[in-house]
Amino acid sequence: MRDRLIIVLFALMAFSLAHAQDAHVPGALLVKVKPEYRAMCSDEQIEHPVLQAAMEALGQTSVKKRFSFVQPFIPDRAPDPNAGPDRRVDISLIYEIRFDERWDVRKAAKQLQETGTLEYAEPWFIPTVINTPNDELVDSVYY
């Protein structure tokens, strides 16, 4: 009986570890450039020499602004100064960086983060559905 319990517990642990793996796009990072380097950014390039050297070391293939249609965030244009703290988020400095897929994305993110020009660098995670909603009509939904 004890052996069966150990086998079941081991199987449950293995199953939970299999689901703990993060699904991400291989060879791709999402990064946000610090606002003080805005002048060095265009739609398809970040012209900071230290960051460019780090990206070339990764075998960078492309740099693309993630939200090219968004106007730059200007703090002086707050909607109402009496409304409290400004909680708007600037997404105009978020970029998608593609590089050699042989690199581990976490190591690549750390290497780019260490340049000091980025607010964050993270793998491009793929969202997945964990379960089906409790809806008896879910199979009749159409698009």
Secondary structure, 3 states (H helix, E strand, C coil): CHHHHHHHHHHHHHHHHHHHCCCEEEEEEEEEECHHHHHHEECCEECCHHHHHHHHHCCCCEEEECCCCCCCCCHHHCCCHHHCCCCCCCCCCEEEEECCCCCCHHHHHHHHHCCCCEEEEEEEECCCCCCCCCCCCHHHCCC
